[in-house]
Amino acid sequence: MTVPGTVQSVKMTNNGTGLVSPIPGYAETVSAVGREYVLSTEDGDKTAITFHEIIRYDSTTFKGAGIVTAVFDRNATGMLEPFNGMMVVGTYTLKIQMFERLPE
C-alpha cells in the first residue's frame, strides 16, 4: 500500500478470519465480515484491520468481484504507523482455485 500523502510504498502480508453469509435472493452474492492481521514485510511492524465485504461471483468458475470497507487498528509503531485508525474503501477481483480430489 502507498503511505498517505507520499509516494512511499509499504510491502505487507496478511491473514485472518471472517464470517461469510449469503445475501437472501441472490445466490451468487455473499457478504463477509472479519478481522485480518497485517504484517509489514519490511520492518516486521504489526497491526490488524476489521473489514466488511460484499462479493458477487460466478458459481461455476468462482471468479468474482467485490467491494470492501475496512478500518485499521491504532497500534502500529513502525512502517504501518501512518495507517493507524485509517478507514479504507476499495474494490477487488477474486479467483478461488478449486482442486480436484485424486483417485485413491
FENVENGI-V50718 format. One record per helix or strand of 3 or more residues. SS is the DSSP state (@ for helix, = for strand). FROM is the first residue (numbers start at 1). TO is the last residue. If there is no record, write none. Layout:
# FENVENGI-V50718
ss-><SS SS>
from-><FROM FROM>
to-><TO TO>
This chain:
# FENVENGI-V50718
ss-><= = = = @ =>
from-><12 26 46 63 81 87>
to-><23 40 57 72 83 95>
